[in-house]
Amino acid sequence: MNSNLRQLPIDERIRLVEDLWDSIAIDQAAIALSSEQMAELDLRIEAYEADGQIGRTAGQVIAELRKRL
């Protein structure tokens, strides 16, 4: 790990990671998936659709995590 990064405060490092991740998300169309990855995504979508459950909202997940802390 770059020792210069460890000298930054944690909140600033988190902000850098978020900015980096956002920049990747913007360019995600440029990332080609292999046929195996596409097949796996198709299987997961089919499983999700067959399950019929919509899952939990972000608010529900956050509330549960806060209870655990």
C-alpha positions in Angstrom: 0.0 0.0 0.0 1.2 3.5 -0.8 2.4 4.9 2.5 1.4 8.4 1.4 -2.2 7.4 1.3 -2.0 6.1 4.9 -1.0 9.6 6.0 -4.3 11.0 4.9 -7.2 11.1 7.3 -9.6 8.2 7.0 -12.5 10.4 5.9 -10.4 11.8 3.0 -9.3 8.3 2.0 -13.0 7.2 2.0 -13.8 10.2 -0.2 -11.0 9.2 -2.6 -12.4 5.7 -2.8 -15.9 7.0 -3.5 -14.6 9.3 -6.2 -12.7 6.5 -7.8 -15.6 4.1 -7.6 -17.9 6.8 -9.2 -15.5 7.3 -12.0 -15.5 3.5 -12.7 -19.3 3.4 -12.6 -19.4 6.2 -15.2 -17.2 4.2 -17.5 -18.7 0.8 -16.8 -20.0 0.5 -20.4 -16.4 0.3 -21.6 -15.8 -2.9 -19.5 -16.5 -6.0 -21.6 -17.9 -9.0 -19.9 -16.9 -12.5 -20.8 -19.5 -15.0 -22.0 -19.1 -16.8 -18.7 -19.8 -13.6 -16.8 -22.9 -12.9 -19.0 -24.1 -16.4 -18.4 -23.8 -16.0 -14.6 -25.6 -12.7 -14.7 -28.4 -14.3 -16.7 -28.7 -17.1 -14.1 -28.8 -14.6 -11.3 -31.5 -12.5 -13.0 -33.6 -15.7 -13.7 -33.2 -16.7 -10.0 -34.2 -13.2 -8.9 -37.3 -13.2 -11.1 -38.3 -16.7 -10.1 -38.0 -15.8 -6.4 -40.6 -13.1 -6.6 -39.3 -11.3 -3.5 -38.3 -7.7 -4.0 -35.7 -7.7 -1.2 -35.3 -5.0 1.4 -34.9 -1.2 1.0 -31.7 0.5 1.8 -33.3 2.1 4.8 -34.3 -1.4 6.2 -30.7 -2.7 5.8 -29.2 0.4 7.4 -31.6 0.2 10.3 -30.7 -3.5 10.9 -27.0 -2.7 10.7 -27.4 0.1 13.3 -29.2 -2.3 15.7 -26.1 -4.6 15.5 -23.6 -1.8 16.3 
